[in-house]
Amino acid sequence: MTVNPMTSTAPAAPAAKAKNSLADLDSGDFIKLMTAQLKQQDPTNPTDNNEMLAQMAQFSSLASSTKSGETLETIAKKLDSVVSAQNATADAIAKLAASQKPTA
């Protein structure tokens, strides 16, 4: 089977930002890839439904774990801020207590 390159008469959309790694891909990219896959499949031998569902489930799982990672990173940053504030408070209390000691 020979695959001919696709050409488009529509003007190219301006690139908002360059995607440099797989981590930069999002659900829109997945939909584009899936649509291209469906357009290019052999009509006499279409992609198995189970295979397509497995791909969608894998993407959903990846998106979920990525979101969880982002959430955990946000929580870690907030906890770091809380610990820093507690340390600053403890230092301030220690300095205040040291300055209020009676001198002999």
Disulfide bonds with the S-S distance in Angstrom:
none
